[in-house]
Amino acid sequence: MTTTPLDAAHAAMTAAPEDDAARLRYYALLADGELFLLLEEEAEEGRVTPRLFPLEDGPVVLAFDTEDRLAAFTGAPVPYAALPGRVVAQQLAGQGIGIGVNLGGADSAFLVPADAVDWLAETLAHAPVAAEARPVAFHAPGGLPEALLRALDAKLVRAGGLAAAAVLAGVEYDDGRRGHMLAFLDAVPAAEGALARAAAEALTFSGIEAGEMDVTFLSAADPAAAAIARAGLRFDLPEPVRAEPPAPAAPGMDPDRPPKLR
């Protein structure tokens, strides 16, 4: 079976159990990836009922990062829902339910305990804080850990079509404060909130303690965009794939119709 990104992240996490950055990368991929959740019955009108398995440490649901792994585990057709990992965590939070990921033979089999599910949901729920400040100078980003750059790159790859590009630069404000700024160029207005959250999550899951990174949105024609582009590190966002109209999405994959777990 093909090795998946979650397999690689799990291998890195288990190889270095004291490495917080490796553990955070695993949870970031778990949140951003699609999981195939085993259900008790077929989804009905956007409601899904996960099948619960009682374990000594409490009940768990079972989820797999590929349909093939789900099929190999069950050995027969079963009801399931394809959901973002973040949706699964947010819907299970506070119920004392864990997630069994890729159980049944995969090297990346892992039991996410209920308290880790709660932590993940709480972490994903944190919203960026709006603030106002006036930049007076931009400079090349410096002293940023590789973990943050990897986390940003992974997030921005998923943002194709939401902005033309993003630029990361050092910044100095008129009050003397210095830091780093991520500027999205020509962002889709309706996507600004999602892009700001993605940047905040990249910072959180990079493992930087007390880290801070400002986010702004600029038109590519804005003089400030040219100034930050001259100094900063540019991330070109991929063009969205143009395809035929898709078939109806599996429960939970349409952000306008999130699933309701019961």
C-alpha positions as CSV (number, residue, x, y, z in Angstrom):
1,M,0.0,0.0,0.0
2,T,1.2,3.5,-0.8
3,T,2.8,5.4,2.0
4,T,0.7,8.5,2.9
5,P,1.8,11.8,4.4
6,L,0.2,10.7,7.6
7,D,2.3,7.6,7.6
8,A,5.5,9.7,7.3
9,A,4.4,12.0,10.0
10,H,3.5,9.1,12.3
11,A,6.9,7.5,11.7
12,A,8.7,10.7,12.6
13,M,6.6,11.2,15.7
14,T,7.2,7.7,17.0
15,A,10.9,7.8,16.2
16,A,11.3,10.9,18.3
17,P,8.7,10.7,21.1
18,E,10.3,13.7,22.9
19,D,10.2,15.9,19.8
20,D,7.2,18.2,20.2
21,A,7.6,19.6,16.7
22,A,7.2,16.1,15.2
23,R,4.1,15.4,17.3
24,L,2.6,18.7,16.2
25,R,3.2,18.0,12.6
26,Y,1.3,14.7,12.9
27,Y,-1.7,16.5,14.5
28,A,-1.6,19.2,11.9
29,L,-1.8,16.6,9.1
30,L,-4.5,14.8,10.9
31,A,-6.6,18.0,11.2
32,D,-6.1,19.0,7.6
33,G,-6.4,15.6,5.9
34,E,-9.5,13.7,4.9
35,L,-10.5,10.9,7.1
36,F,-12.9,8.0,6.3
37,L,-15.0,7.6,9.4
38,L,-16.7,4.3,10.1
39,L,-20.4,4.8,10.7
40,E,-23.2,2.9,12.6
41,E,-25.6,3.5,9.7
42,E,-25.8,5.4,6.4
43,A,-25.6,9.2,6.7
44,E,-29.1,10.7,6.6
45,E,-29.8,14.4,5.9
46,G,-26.3,15.5,6.9
47,R,-26.3,13.5,10.1
48,V,-23.7,10.9,10.7
49,T,-23.6,8.4,13.5
50,P,-20.0,7.1,14.1
51,R,-19.7,3.6,15.2
52,L,-18.3,3.5,18.8
53,F,-15.9,0.8,20.0
54,P,-15.6,0.4,23.8
55,L,-12.1,0.1,24.9
56,E,-10.6,-0.1,28.4
57,D,-9.7,3.6,28.4
58,G,-13.0,4.7,26.9
59,P,-14.9,4.6,23.6
60,V,-13.3,5.4,20.3
61,V,-14.4,5.9,16.7
62,L,-12.4,4.5,13.9
63,A,-11.1,6.6,11.0
64,F,-8.7,5.9,8.1
65,D,-6.7,8.1,5.8
66,T,-7.6,6.1,2.7
67,E,-10.6,4.2,1.6
68,D,-8.5,1.1,1.0
69,R,-7.5,1.0,4.6
70,L,-11.1,1.2,5.7
71,A,-12.0,-1.6,3.3
72,A,-9.1,-3.8,4.5
73,F,-10.2,-3.3,8.1
74,T,-13.9,-4.1,7.6
75,G,-13.5,-6.7,4.8
76,A,-17.0,-5.8,3.6
77,P,-19.0,-2.8,2.4
78,V,-19.9,-0.6,5.4
79,P,-21.4,2.9,5.9
80,Y,-18.8,5.6,6.2
81,A,-18.4,9.4,5.8
82,A,-15.4,11.2,4.3
83,L,-14.7,14.2,6.6
84,P,-11.9,16.6,7.3
85,G,-10.0,15.5,10.4
86,R,-10.7,18.9,12.0
87,V,-14.5,18.3,11.7
88,V,-14.2,14.9,13.4
89,A,-12.2,16.3,16.3
90,Q,-14.5,19.3,16.7
91,Q,-17.6,17.2,16.7
92,L,-16.2,14.7,19.2
93,A,-14.7,17.2,21.6
94,G,-15.9,17.1,25.2
95,Q,-17.5,13.7,24.9
96,G,-14.7,11.5,26.2
97,I,-14.3,9.8,22.8
98,G,-11.0,9.0,21.2
99,I,-10.1,8.3,17.6
100,G,-8.5,5.1,16.4
101,V,-6.5,6.1,13.3
102,N,-5.6,3.5,10.7
103,L,-6.1,0.6,13.1
104,G,-5.9,-3.0,11.8
105,G,-2.4,-3.5,10.5
106,A,-1.0,-0.2,9.1
107,D,2.3,0.9,10.5
108,S,0.7,4.3,11.3
109,A,-2.0,2.8,13.5
110,F,-2.4,5.2,16.4
111,L,-5.0,5.8,19.1
112,V,-5.7,9.5,19.7
113,P,-7.0,9.6,23.3
114,A,-10.0,11.7,24.2
115,D,-8.0,14.4,25.9
116,A,-5.9,14.8,22.8
117,V,-9.1,15.1,20.7
118,D,-10.2,17.9,23.1
119,W,-6.9,19.6,22.8
120,L,-6.9,19.5,19.0
121,A,-10.4,20.8,18.8
122,E,-9.6,23.7,21.2
123,T,-6.4,24.5,19.3
124,L,-8.3,24.6,16.0
125,A,-11.0,26.9,17.5
126,H,-8.6,29.7,18.3
127,A,-9.3,32.6,16.1
128,P,-6.8,35.3,15.1
129,V,-7.0,38.6,16.9
130,A,-7.7,41.7,14.8
131,A,-5.3,44.6,15.4
132,E,-4.2,47.9,13.7
133,A,-0.6,49.0,13.2
134,R,1.3,51.0,10.6
135,P,4.4,49.4,9.1
136,V,7.3,51.7,8.3
137,A,9.8,49.3,7.0
138,F,10.1,45.7,5.6
139,H,13.2,43.5,5.7
140,A,14.2,40.0,4.9
141,P,12.7,37.4,7.3
142,G,15.3,36.2,9.8
143,G,15.6,33.7,12.5
144,L,12.5,31.8,11.5
145,P,12.7,28.0,12.3
146,E,12.5,25.6,9.5
147,A,9.4,24.1,11.2
148,L,7.4,27.3,10.6
149,L,8.4,27.5,6.9
150,R,7.4,23.9,6.4
151,A,4.1,24.4,8.2
152,L,3.3,27.6,6.1
153,D,4.2,25.8,2.9
154,A,1.9,22.9,3.7
155,K,-1.0,25.3,4.6
156,L,-0.5,27.5,1.5
157,V,-0.5,24.5,-0.9
158,R,-4.1,23.9,0.2
159,A,-5.1,27.5,-0.5
160,G,-4.9,27.5,-4.3
161,G,-7.3,29.9,-5.8
162,L,-7.8,31.9,-2.6
163,A,-5.0,34.4,-3.3
164,A,-2.4,35.0,-5.9
165,A,0.5,34.7,-3.6
166,A,1.7,35.2,0.0
167,V,4.9,37.0,1.1
168,L,6.6,36.6,4.4
169,A,8.9,39.4,5.6
170,G,10.3,41.1,8.7
171,V,8.4,44.2,9.6
172,E,9.0,47.3,11.7
173,Y,6.0,49.4,12.9
174,D,5.8,53.1,13.7
175,D,5.6,52.3,17.5
176,G,9.0,50.6,17.3
177,R,7.7,47.1,17.5
178,R,9.4,44.5,15.2
179,G,8.2,41.2,14.1
180,H,7.2,39.2,11.0
181,M,4.3,39.7,8.6
182,L,2.6,37.4,6.1
183,A,0.9,39.4,3.4
184,F,-1.6,37.7,1.1
185,L,-1.8,39.3,-2.3
186,D,-5.1,39.7,-4.2
187,A,-6.9,37.4,-1.8
188,V,-10.6,36.5,-2.4
189,P,-12.4,38.7,0.1
190,A,-14.6,35.9,1.4
191,A,-11.5,33.8,2.0
192,E,-9.6,36.3,4.2
193,G,-10.8,34.8,7.5
194,A,-9.9,31.2,6.4
195,L,-6.4,32.4,5.2
196,A,-5.8,34.2,8.5
197,R,-6.8,31.1,10.5
198,A,-4.5,28.9,8.3
199,A,-1.6,31.2,9.0
200,A,-2.3,31.1,12.7
201,E,-2.5,27.3,12.7
202,A,0.8,27.1,10.8
203,L,2.4,29.1,13.6
204,T,0.7,27.0,16.3
205,F,1.6,23.7,14.8
206,S,5.2,24.7,14.1
207,G,5.8,24.4,17.9
208,I,7.2,27.9,18.3
209,E,6.5,29.0,21.9
210,A,5.0,32.5,22.3
211,G,5.3,32.9,18.5
212,E,3.7,35.8,16.8
213,M,3.1,36.6,13.1
214,D,1.0,39.4,11.7
215,V,-1.2,38.7,8.7
216,T,-2.4,41.4,6.2
217,F,-4.2,41.4,2.9
218,L,-3.0,43.6,0.0
219,S,-3.8,44.3,-3.6
220,A,-0.8,43.4,-5.8
221,A,-1.1,47.0,-7.1
222,D,-0.7,48.5,-3.6
223,P,2.7,50.2,-3.1
224,A,3.0,48.3,0.2
225,A,2.8,45.0,-1.8
226,A,5.7,46.0,-3.9
227,A,7.7,47.0,-0.8
228,I,7.1,43.7,1.1
229,A,7.7,41.7,-2.1
230,R,11.2,43.2,-2.5
231,A,12.2,42.2,1.0
232,G,10.3,39.1,1.7
233,L,10.0,35.4,0.9
234,R,7.3,34.7,-1.7
235,F,5.0,31.7,-1.7
236,D,3.1,31.3,-5.0
237,L,-0.2,29.6,-4.4
238,P,-1.1,26.9,-6.9
239,E,-3.8,27.6,-9.4
240,P,-7.1,25.7,-8.6
241,V,-7.7,22.7,-10.7
242,R,-10.5,23.2,-13.2
243,A,-12.7,20.2,-13.6
244,E,-16.2,19.1,-14.4
245,P,-18.9,19.9,-11.8
246,P,-18.3,17.4,-9.0
247,A,-20.7,14.8,-7.8
248,P,-22.5,15.6,-4.5
249,A,-20.0,15.8,-1.7
250,A,-19.8,13.2,1.0
251,P,-21.3,14.4,4.3
252,G,-19.1,17.0,5.9
253,M,-17.0,17.9,2.9
254,D,-19.2,20.9,2.0
255,P,-18.2,23.7,4.4
256,D,-21.6,25.3,4.0
257,R,-23.3,22.1,5.2
258,P,-21.2,20.7,8.1
259,P,-22.2,17.3,9.4
260,K,-23.9,16.7,12.7
261,L,-22.6,13.7,14.6
262,R,-25.0,12.0,16.8
